[in-house]
């Protein structure tokens, strides 16, 4: 399996899907990675399988799968029951568990103020995620500052609505962007 930085270098657009319609479209794109932002414990295995059958890495947002708890055992379930390649979570302990299990662990962080930014930096240092998804992704100044703090891949997500937003995030130092806006998946 290629590491996340190699995948983002090949295709910096990460398709993020929140329903079956988005999943079908994402599977047809050139993107190497699909962030799965929906499902239940009854459907997530089939969703992951569809992503993998299209030749893409399946990264499950454990916070958004209905029926999963916020405990580390949710990560064990994803590994054992879906065979996804990784997870996204706002919960640092889930990132830690993913890494222990050999999964990609992507830390999703909402930067709403300086305290959140400082907390994010501490969590990155403590849990060393494989990538950081910073939200909202339309904050080039924050992306640039974070880029100076870490060499961990940065994915800008949230409120990305135009090619200009993509370019701004990448120019600020993001390695990739994630978006549910299918019109931007081939930007």
MIROVO-315450 format. One record per residue (C-alpha): chain; x, y, z; residue in three letters; residue number from 1. Coordinates in steps of 0.02 Angstrom, whole numbers. Layout:
BEGIN
<rec><chain>A</chain><xx>X</xx><yy>Y</yy><zz>Z</zz><resn>ALA</resn><resi>NUM</resi></rec>
...
This chain:
BEGIN
<rec><chain>A</chain><xx>0</xx><yy>0</yy><zz>0</zz><resn>UNK</resn><resi>1</resi></rec>
<rec><chain>A</chain><xx>66</xx><yy>171</yy><zz>-47</zz><resn>UNK</resn><resi>2</resi></rec>
<rec><chain>A</chain><xx>79</xx><yy>298</yy><zz>91</zz><resn>UNK</resn><resi>3</resi></rec>
<rec><chain>A</chain><xx>-43</xx><yy>442</yy><zz>99</zz><resn>UNK</resn><resi>4</resi></rec>
<rec><chain>A</chain><xx>81</xx><yy>572</yy><zz>35</zz><resn>UNK</resn><resi>5</resi></rec>
<rec><chain>A</chain><xx>115</xx><yy>469</yy><zz>-123</zz><resn>UNK</resn><resi>6</resi></rec>
<rec><chain>A</chain><xx>-71</xx><yy>452</yy><zz>-154</zz><resn>UNK</resn><resi>7</resi></rec>
<rec><chain>A</chain><xx>-99</xx><yy>639</yy><zz>-131</zz><resn>UNK</resn><resi>8</resi></rec>
<rec><chain>A</chain><xx>46</xx><yy>679</yy><zz>-247</zz><resn>UNK</resn><resi>9</resi></rec>
<rec><chain>A</chain><xx>-36</xx><yy>571</yy><zz>-382</zz><resn>UNK</resn><resi>10</resi></rec>
<rec><chain>A</chain><xx>-208</xx><yy>645</yy><zz>-354</zz><resn>UNK</resn><resi>11</resi></rec>
<rec><chain>A</chain><xx>-231</xx><yy>786</yy><zz>-227</zz><resn>UNK</resn><resi>12</resi></rec>
<rec><chain>A</chain><xx>-421</xx><yy>779</yy><zz>-236</zz><resn>UNK</resn><resi>13</resi></rec>
<rec><chain>A</chain><xx>-495</xx><yy>660</yy><zz>-107</zz><resn>UNK</resn><resi>14</resi></rec>
<rec><chain>A</chain><xx>-673</xx><yy>615</yy><zz>-146</zz><resn>UNK</resn><resi>15</resi></rec>
<rec><chain>A</chain><xx>-782</xx><yy>623</yy><zz>9</zz><resn>UNK</resn><resi>16</resi></rec>
<rec><chain>A</chain><xx>-950</xx><yy>537</yy><zz>-2</zz><resn>UNK</resn><resi>17</resi></rec>
<rec><chain>A</chain><xx>-1103</xx><yy>559</yy><zz>106</zz><resn>UNK</resn><resi>18</resi></rec>
<rec><chain>A</chain><xx>-1229</xx><yy>450</yy><zz>13</zz><resn>UNK</resn><resi>19</resi></rec>
<rec><chain>A</chain><xx>-1244</xx><yy>311</yy><zz>-116</zz><resn>UNK</resn><resi>20</resi></rec>
<rec><chain>A</chain><xx>-1257</xx><yy>433</yy><zz>-261</zz><resn>UNK</resn><resi>21</resi></rec>
<rec><chain>A</chain><xx>-1092</xx><yy>514</yy><zz>-212</zz><resn>UNK</resn><resi>22</resi></rec>
<rec><chain>A</chain><xx>-1014</xx><yy>343</yy><zz>-191</zz><resn>UNK</resn><resi>23</resi></rec>
<rec><chain>A</chain><xx>-1058</xx><yy>293</yy><zz>-369</zz><resn>UNK</resn><resi>24</resi></rec>
<rec><chain>A</chain><xx>-982</xx><yy>454</yy><zz>-437</zz><resn>UNK</resn><resi>25</resi></rec>
<rec><chain>A</chain><xx>-825</xx><yy>442</yy><zz>-329</zz><resn>UNK</resn><resi>26</resi></rec>
<rec><chain>A</chain><xx>-790</xx><yy>266</yy><zz>-389</zz><resn>UNK</resn><resi>27</resi></rec>
<rec><chain>A</chain><xx>-779</xx><yy>333</yy><zz>-568</zz><resn>UNK</resn><resi>28</resi></rec>
<rec><chain>A</chain><xx>-652</xx><yy>471</yy><zz>-533</zz><resn>UNK</resn><resi>29</resi></rec>
<rec><chain>A</chain><xx>-462</xx><yy>472</yy><zz>-542</zz><resn>UNK</resn><resi>30</resi></rec>
<rec><chain>A</chain><xx>-452</xx><yy>503</yy><zz>-355</zz><resn>UNK</resn><resi>31</resi></rec>
<rec><chain>A</chain><xx>-352</xx><yy>370</yy><zz>-262</zz><resn>UNK</resn><resi>32</resi></rec>
<rec><chain>A</chain><xx>-438</xx><yy>393</yy><zz>-95</zz><resn>UNK</resn><resi>33</resi></rec>
<rec><chain>A</chain><xx>-620</xx><yy>397</yy><zz>-42</zz><resn>UNK</resn><resi>34</resi></rec>
<rec><chain>A</chain><xx>-673</xx><yy>467</yy><zz>127</zz><resn>UNK</resn><resi>35</resi></rec>
<rec><chain>A</chain><xx>-833</xx><yy>377</yy><zz>176</zz><resn>UNK</resn><resi>36</resi></rec>
<rec><chain>A</chain><xx>-940</xx><yy>496</yy><zz>279</zz><resn>UNK</resn><resi>37</resi></rec>
<rec><chain>A</chain><xx>-1098</xx><yy>392</yy><zz>297</zz><resn>UNK</resn><resi>38</resi></rec>
<rec><chain>A</chain><xx>-1167</xx><yy>220</yy><zz>328</zz><resn>UNK</resn><resi>39</resi></rec>
<rec><chain>A</chain><xx>-1221</xx><yy>109</yy><zz>471</zz><resn>UNK</resn><resi>40</resi></rec>
<rec><chain>A</chain><xx>-1141</xx><yy>-41</yy><zz>551</zz><resn>UNK</resn><resi>41</resi></rec>
<rec><chain>A</chain><xx>-1254</xx><yy>-143</yy><zz>437</zz><resn>UNK</resn><resi>42</resi></rec>
<rec><chain>A</chain><xx>-1201</xx><yy>-60</yy><zz>274</zz><resn>UNK</resn><resi>43</resi></rec>
<rec><chain>A</chain><xx>-1022</xx><yy>-1</yy><zz>298</zz><resn>UNK</resn><resi>44</resi></rec>
<rec><chain>A</chain><xx>-942</xx><yy>-164</yy><zz>241</zz><resn>UNK</resn><resi>45</resi></rec>
<rec><chain>A</chain><xx>-1033</xx><yy>-156</yy><zz>74</zz><resn>UNK</resn><resi>46</resi></rec>
<rec><chain>A</chain><xx>-988</xx><yy>27</yy><zz>51</zz><resn>UNK</resn><resi>47</resi></rec>
<rec><chain>A</chain><xx>-803</xx><yy>-9</yy><zz>84</zz><resn>UNK</resn><resi>48</resi></rec>
<rec><chain>A</chain><xx>-810</xx><yy>-156</yy><zz>-36</zz><resn>UNK</resn><resi>49</resi></rec>
<rec><chain>A</chain><xx>-877</xx><yy>-46</yy><zz>-177</zz><resn>UNK</resn><resi>50</resi></rec>
<rec><chain>A</chain><xx>-737</xx><yy>80</yy><zz>-149</zz><resn>UNK</resn><resi>51</resi></rec>
<rec><chain>A</chain><xx>-604</xx><yy>-55</yy><zz>-149</zz><resn>UNK</resn><resi>52</resi></rec>
<rec><chain>A</chain><xx>-676</xx><yy>-140</yy><zz>-303</zz><resn>UNK</resn><resi>53</resi></rec>
<rec><chain>A</chain><xx>-653</xx><yy>25</yy><zz>-396</zz><resn>UNK</resn><resi>54</resi></rec>
<rec><chain>A</chain><xx>-467</xx><yy>19</yy><zz>-352</zz><resn>UNK</resn><resi>55</resi></rec>
<rec><chain>A</chain><xx>-470</xx><yy>154</yy><zz>-219</zz><resn>UNK</resn><resi>56</resi></rec>
<rec><chain>A</chain><xx>-423</xx><yy>162</yy><zz>-36</zz><resn>UNK</resn><resi>57</resi></rec>
<rec><chain>A</chain><xx>-572</xx><yy>164</yy><zz>80</zz><resn>UNK</resn><resi>58</resi></rec>
<rec><chain>A</chain><xx>-554</xx><yy>278</yy><zz>231</zz><resn>UNK</resn><resi>59</resi></rec>
<rec><chain>A</chain><xx>-703</xx><yy>269</yy><zz>350</zz><resn>UNK</resn><resi>60</resi></rec>
<rec><chain>A</chain><xx>-753</xx><yy>418</yy><zz>456</zz><resn>UNK</resn><resi>61</resi></rec>
<rec><chain>A</chain><xx>-791</xx><yy>322</yy><zz>615</zz><resn>UNK</resn><resi>62</resi></rec>
<rec><chain>A</chain><xx>-881</xx><yy>469</yy><zz>695</zz><resn>UNK</resn><resi>63</resi></rec>
<rec><chain>A</chain><xx>-1012</xx><yy>465</yy><zz>556</zz><resn>UNK</resn><resi>64</resi></rec>
<rec><chain>A</chain><xx>-1054</xx><yy>280</yy><zz>545</zz><resn>UNK</resn><resi>65</resi></rec>
<rec><chain>A</chain><xx>-1219</xx><yy>254</yy><zz>636</zz><resn>UNK</resn><resi>66</resi></rec>
<rec><chain>A</chain><xx>-1203</xx><yy>121</yy><zz>769</zz><resn>UNK</resn><resi>67</resi></rec>
<rec><chain>A</chain><xx>-1017</xx><yy>140</yy><zz>804</zz><resn>UNK</resn><resi>68</resi></rec>
<rec><chain>A</chain><xx>-965</xx><yy>201</yy><zz>975</zz><resn>UNK</resn><resi>69</resi></rec>
<rec><chain>A</chain><xx>-834</xx><yy>332</yy><zz>1010</zz><resn>UNK</resn><resi>70</resi></rec>
<rec><chain>A</chain><xx>-725</xx><yy>198</yy><zz>1089</zz><resn>UNK</resn><resi>71</resi></rec>
<rec><chain>A</chain><xx>-570</xx><yy>122</yy><zz>1012</zz><resn>UNK</resn><resi>72</resi></rec>
<rec><chain>A</chain><xx>-664</xx><yy>-42</yy><zz>983</zz><resn>UNK</resn><resi>73</resi></rec>
<rec><chain>A</chain><xx>-751</xx><yy>46</yy><zz>838</zz><resn>UNK</resn><resi>74</resi></rec>
<rec><chain>A</chain><xx>-583</xx><yy>48</yy><zz>748</zz><resn>UNK</resn><resi>75</resi></rec>
<rec><chain>A</chain><xx>-562</xx><yy>-139</yy><zz>781</zz><resn>UNK</resn><resi>76</resi></rec>
<rec><chain>A</chain><xx>-734</xx><yy>-165</yy><zz>703</zz><resn>UNK</resn><resi>77</resi></rec>
<rec><chain>A</chain><xx>-685</xx><yy>-65</yy><zz>547</zz><resn>UNK</resn><resi>78</resi></rec>
<rec><chain>A</chain><xx>-526</xx><yy>-166</yy><zz>526</zz><resn>UNK</resn><resi>79</resi></rec>
<rec><chain>A</chain><xx>-602</xx><yy>-337</yy><zz>557</zz><resn>UNK</resn><resi>80</resi></rec>
<rec><chain>A</chain><xx>-773</xx><yy>-316</yy><zz>477</zz><resn>UNK</resn><resi>81</resi></rec>
<rec><chain>A</chain><xx>-741</xx><yy>-200</yy><zz>330</zz><resn>UNK</resn><resi>82</resi></rec>
<rec><chain>A</chain><xx>-554</xx><yy>-216</yy><zz>293</zz><resn>UNK</resn><resi>83</resi></rec>
<rec><chain>A</chain><xx>-547</xx><yy>-29</yy><zz>255</zz><resn>UNK</resn><resi>84</resi></rec>
<rec><chain>A</chain><xx>-372</xx><yy>41</yy><zz>237</zz><resn>UNK</resn><resi>85</resi></rec>
<rec><chain>A</chain><xx>-397</xx><yy>177</yy><zz>367</zz><resn>UNK</resn><resi>86</resi></rec>
<rec><chain>A</chain><xx>-507</xx><yy>290</yy><zz>470</zz><resn>UNK</resn><resi>87</resi></rec>
<rec><chain>A</chain><xx>-540</xx><yy>474</yy><zz>496</zz><resn>UNK</resn><resi>88</resi></rec>
<rec><chain>A</chain><xx>-594</xx><yy>534</yy><zz>667</zz><resn>UNK</resn><resi>89</resi></rec>
<rec><chain>A</chain><xx>-598</xx><yy>686</yy><zz>779</zz><resn>UNK</resn><resi>90</resi></rec>
<rec><chain>A</chain><xx>-554</xx><yy>569</yy><zz>922</zz><resn>UNK</resn><resi>91</resi></rec>
<rec><chain>A</chain><xx>-366</xx><yy>554</yy><zz>950</zz><resn>UNK</resn><resi>92</resi></rec>
<rec><chain>A</chain><xx>-381</xx><yy>385</yy><zz>1039</zz><resn>UNK</resn><resi>93</resi></rec>
<rec><chain>A</chain><xx>-462</xx><yy>312</yy><zz>883</zz><resn>UNK</resn><resi>94</resi></rec>
<rec><chain>A</chain><xx>-316</xx><yy>376</yy><zz>779</zz><resn>UNK</resn><resi>95</resi></rec>
<rec><chain>A</chain><xx>-196</xx><yy>296</yy><zz>902</zz><resn>UNK</resn><resi>96</resi></rec>
<rec><chain>A</chain><xx>-290</xx><yy>131</yy><zz>890</zz><resn>UNK</resn><resi>97</resi></rec>
<rec><chain>A</chain><xx>-293</xx><yy>137</yy><zz>700</zz><resn>UNK</resn><resi>98</resi></rec>
<rec><chain>A</chain><xx>-105</xx><yy>155</yy><zz>696</zz><resn>UNK</resn><resi>99</resi></rec>
<rec><chain>A</chain><xx>-85</xx><yy>11</yy><zz>820</zz><resn>UNK</resn><resi>100</resi></rec>
<rec><chain>A</chain><xx>-189</xx><yy>-98</yy><zz>702</zz><resn>UNK</resn><resi>101</resi></rec>
<rec><chain>A</chain><xx>-90</xx><yy>-47</yy><zz>548</zz><resn>UNK</resn><resi>102</resi></rec>
<rec><chain>A</chain><xx>-227</xx><yy>63</yy><zz>475</zz><resn>UNK</resn><resi>103</resi></rec>
<rec><chain>A</chain><xx>-206</xx><yy>240</yy><zz>411</zz><resn>UNK</resn><resi>104</resi></rec>
<rec><chain>A</chain><xx>-261</xx><yy>362</yy><zz>545</zz><resn>UNK</resn><resi>105</resi></rec>
<rec><chain>A</chain><xx>-319</xx><yy>533</yy><zz>488</zz><resn>UNK</resn><resi>106</resi></rec>
<rec><chain>A</chain><xx>-353</xx><yy>662</yy><zz>623</zz><resn>UNK</resn><resi>107</resi></rec>
<rec><chain>A</chain><xx>-498</xx><yy>777</yy><zz>577</zz><resn>UNK</resn><resi>108</resi></rec>
<rec><chain>A</chain><xx>-487</xx><yy>943</yy><zz>667</zz><resn>UNK</resn><resi>109</resi></rec>
<rec><chain>A</chain><xx>-603</xx><yy>1092</yy><zz>667</zz><resn>UNK</resn><resi>110</resi></rec>
<rec><chain>A</chain><xx>-498</xx><yy>1249</yy><zz>691</zz><resn>UNK</resn><resi>111</resi></rec>
<rec><chain>A</chain><xx>-621</xx><yy>1374</yy><zz>761</zz><resn>UNK</resn><resi>112</resi></rec>
<rec><chain>A</chain><xx>-503</xx><yy>1477</yy><zz>869</zz><resn>UNK</resn><resi>113</resi></rec>
<rec><chain>A</chain><xx>-325</xx><yy>1486</yy><zz>935</zz><resn>UNK</resn><resi>114</resi></rec>
<rec><chain>A</chain><xx>-362</xx><yy>1363</yy><zz>1075</zz><resn>UNK</resn><resi>115</resi></rec>
<rec><chain>A</chain><xx>-422</xx><yy>1233</yy><zz>949</zz><resn>UNK</resn><resi>116</resi></rec>
<rec><chain>A</chain><xx>-265</xx><yy>1264</yy><zz>846</zz><resn>UNK</resn><resi>117</resi></rec>
<rec><chain>A</chain><xx>-152</xx><yy>1239</yy><zz>998</zz><resn>UNK</resn><resi>118</resi></rec>
<rec><chain>A</chain><xx>-248</xx><yy>1081</yy><zz>1047</zz><resn>UNK</resn><resi>119</resi></rec>
<rec><chain>A</chain><xx>-227</xx><yy>1014</yy><zz>871</zz><resn>UNK</resn><resi>120</resi></rec>
<rec><chain>A</chain><xx>-38</xx><yy>1040</yy><zz>879</zz><resn>UNK</resn><resi>121</resi></rec>
<rec><chain>A</chain><xx>-28</xx><yy>946</yy><zz>1044</zz><resn>UNK</resn><resi>122</resi></rec>
<rec><chain>A</chain><xx>-132</xx><yy>802</yy><zz>977</zz><resn>UNK</resn><resi>123</resi></rec>
<rec><chain>A</chain><xx>-24</xx><yy>790</yy><zz>821</zz><resn>UNK</resn><resi>124</resi></rec>
<rec><chain>A</chain><xx>133</xx><yy>782</yy><zz>927</zz><resn>UNK</resn><resi>125</resi></rec>
<rec><chain>A</chain><xx>59</xx><yy>652</yy><zz>1043</zz><resn>UNK</resn><resi>126</resi></rec>
<rec><chain>A</chain><xx>-31</xx><yy>537</yy><zz>920</zz><resn>UNK</resn><resi>127</resi></rec>
<rec><chain>A</chain><xx>67</xx><yy>565</yy><zz>758</zz><resn>UNK</resn><resi>128</resi></rec>
<rec><chain>A</chain><xx>-76</xx><yy>537</yy><zz>635</zz><resn>UNK</resn><resi>129</resi></rec>
<rec><chain>A</chain><xx>-38</xx><yy>486</yy><zz>456</zz><resn>UNK</resn><resi>130</resi></rec>
<rec><chain>A</chain><xx>-126</xx><yy>643</yy><zz>396</zz><resn>UNK</resn><resi>131</resi></rec>
<rec><chain>A</chain><xx>-224</xx><yy>789</yy><zz>466</zz><resn>UNK</resn><resi>132</resi></rec>
<rec><chain>A</chain><xx>-389</xx><yy>846</yy><zz>391</zz><resn>UNK</resn><resi>133</resi></rec>
<rec><chain>A</chain><xx>-406</xx><yy>1028</yy><zz>439</zz><resn>UNK</resn><resi>134</resi></rec>
<rec><chain>A</chain><xx>-578</xx><yy>1106</yy><zz>433</zz><resn>UNK</resn><resi>135</resi></rec>
<rec><chain>A</chain><xx>-636</xx><yy>1220</yy><zz>364</zz><resn>UNK</resn><resi>136</resi></rec>
<rec><chain>A</chain><xx>-515</xx><yy>1203</yy><zz>219</zz><resn>UNK</resn><resi>137</resi></rec>
<rec><chain>A</chain><xx>-532</xx><yy>1383</yy><zz>162</zz><resn>UNK</resn><resi>138</resi></rec>
<rec><chain>A</chain><xx>-406</xx><yy>1452</yy><zz>286</zz><resn>UNK</resn><resi>139</resi></rec>
<rec><chain>A</chain><xx>-242</xx><yy>1474</yy><zz>191</zz><resn>UNK</resn><resi>140</resi></rec>
<rec><chain>A</chain><xx>-160</xx><yy>1569</yy><zz>335</zz><resn>UNK</resn><resi>141</resi></rec>
<rec><chain>A</chain><xx>-193</xx><yy>1428</yy><zz>458</zz><resn>UNK</resn><resi>142</resi></rec>
<rec><chain>A</chain><xx>-141</xx><yy>1296</yy><zz>332</zz><resn>UNK</resn><resi>143</resi></rec>
<rec><chain>A</chain><xx>22</xx><yy>1390</yy><zz>301</zz><resn>UNK</resn><resi>144</resi></rec>
<rec><chain>A</chain><xx>56</xx><yy>1405</yy><zz>488</zz><resn>UNK</resn><resi>145</resi></rec>
<rec><chain>A</chain><xx>20</xx><yy>1221</yy><zz>516</zz><resn>UNK</resn><resi>146</resi></rec>
<rec><chain>A</chain><xx>132</xx><yy>1174</yy><zz>369</zz><resn>UNK</resn><resi>147</resi></rec>
<rec><chain>A</chain><xx>276</xx><yy>1262</yy><zz>459</zz><resn>UNK</resn><resi>148</resi></rec>
<rec><chain>A</chain><xx>240</xx><yy>1160</yy><zz>616</zz><resn>UNK</resn><resi>149</resi></rec>
<rec><chain>A</chain><xx>233</xx><yy>985</yy><zz>541</zz><resn>UNK</resn><resi>150</resi></rec>
<rec><chain>A</chain><xx>282</xx><yy>876</yy><zz>394</zz><resn>UNK</resn><resi>151</resi></rec>
<rec><chain>A</chain><xx>128</xx><yy>766</yy><zz>419</zz><resn>UNK</resn><resi>152</resi></rec>
<rec><chain>A</chain><xx>18</xx><yy>773</yy><zz>263</zz><resn>UNK</resn><resi>153</resi></rec>
<rec><chain>A</chain><xx>-118</xx><yy>906</yy><zz>275</zz><resn>UNK</resn><resi>154</resi></rec>
<rec><chain>A</chain><xx>-287</xx><yy>883</yy><zz>192</zz><resn>UNK</resn><resi>155</resi></rec>
<rec><chain>A</chain><xx>-399</xx><yy>1037</yy><zz>183</zz><resn>UNK</resn><resi>156</resi></rec>
<rec><chain>A</chain><xx>-584</xx><yy>995</yy><zz>195</zz><resn>UNK</resn><resi>157</resi></rec>
<rec><chain>A</chain><xx>-748</xx><yy>1083</yy><zz>225</zz><resn>UNK</resn><resi>158</resi></rec>
<rec><chain>A</chain><xx>-822</xx><yy>1229</yy><zz>130</zz><resn>UNK</resn><resi>159</resi></rec>
<rec><chain>A</chain><xx>-714</xx><yy>1196</yy><zz>-24</zz><resn>UNK</resn><resi>160</resi></rec>
<rec><chain>A</chain><xx>-831</xx><yy>1262</yy><zz>-158</zz><resn>UNK</resn><resi>161</resi></rec>
<rec><chain>A</chain><xx>-723</xx><yy>1312</yy><zz>-307</zz><resn>UNK</resn><resi>162</resi></rec>
<rec><chain>A</chain><xx>-563</xx><yy>1275</yy><zz>-400</zz><resn>UNK</resn><resi>163</resi></rec>
<rec><chain>A</chain><xx>-497</xx><yy>1438</yy><zz>-326</zz><resn>UNK</resn><resi>164</resi></rec>
<rec><chain>A</chain><xx>-523</xx><yy>1365</yy><zz>-150</zz><resn>UNK</resn><resi>165</resi></rec>
<rec><chain>A</chain><xx>-426</xx><yy>1209</yy><zz>-203</zz><resn>UNK</resn><resi>166</resi></rec>
<rec><chain>A</chain><xx>-282</xx><yy>1311</yy><zz>-274</zz><resn>UNK</resn><resi>167</resi></rec>
<rec><chain>A</chain><xx>-275</xx><yy>1424</yy><zz>-120</zz><resn>UNK</resn><resi>168</resi></rec>
<rec><chain>A</chain><xx>-267</xx><yy>1275</yy><zz>-2</zz><resn>UNK</resn><resi>169</resi></rec>
<rec><chain>A</chain><xx>-133</xx><yy>1188</yy><zz>-104</zz><resn>UNK</resn><resi>170</resi></rec>
<rec><chain>A</chain><xx>-30</xx><yy>1347</yy><zz>-122</zz><resn>UNK</resn><resi>171</resi></rec>
<rec><chain>A</chain><xx>-41</xx><yy>1374</yy><zz>66</zz><resn>UNK</resn><resi>172</resi></rec>
<rec><chain>A</chain><xx>39</xx><yy>1204</yy><zz>96</zz><resn>UNK</resn><resi>173</resi></rec>
<rec><chain>A</chain><xx>-101</xx><yy>1077</yy><zz>96</zz><resn>UNK</resn><resi>174</resi></rec>
<rec><chain>A</chain><xx>-53</xx><yy>912</yy><zz>16</zz><resn>UNK</resn><resi>175</resi></rec>
<rec><chain>A</chain><xx>-231</xx><yy>877</yy><zz>-38</zz><resn>UNK</resn><resi>176</resi></rec>
<rec><chain>A</chain><xx>-411</xx><yy>928</yy><zz>-17</zz><resn>UNK</resn><resi>177</resi></rec>
<rec><chain>A</chain><xx>-566</xx><yy>829</yy><zz>24</zz><resn>UNK</resn><resi>178</resi></rec>
<rec><chain>A</chain><xx>-735</xx><yy>879</yy><zz>-42</zz><resn>UNK</resn><resi>179</resi></rec>
<rec><chain>A</chain><xx>-909</xx><yy>810</yy><zz>-65</zz><resn>UNK</resn><resi>180</resi></rec>
<rec><chain>A</chain><xx>-935</xx><yy>931</yy><zz>-210</zz><resn>UNK</resn><resi>181</resi></rec>
<rec><chain>A</chain><xx>-929</xx><yy>808</yy><zz>-355</zz><resn>UNK</resn><resi>182</resi></rec>
<rec><chain>A</chain><xx>-907</xx><yy>949</yy><zz>-480</zz><resn>UNK</resn><resi>183</resi></rec>
<rec><chain>A</chain><xx>-733</xx><yy>976</yy><zz>-405</zz><resn>UNK</resn><resi>184</resi></rec>
<rec><chain>A</chain><xx>-677</xx><yy>795</yy><zz>-404</zz><resn>UNK</resn><resi>185</resi></rec>
<rec><chain>A</chain><xx>-594</xx><yy>814</yy><zz>-574</zz><resn>UNK</resn><resi>186</resi></rec>
<rec><chain>A</chain><xx>-536</xx><yy>996</yy><zz>-548</zz><resn>UNK</resn><resi>187</resi></rec>
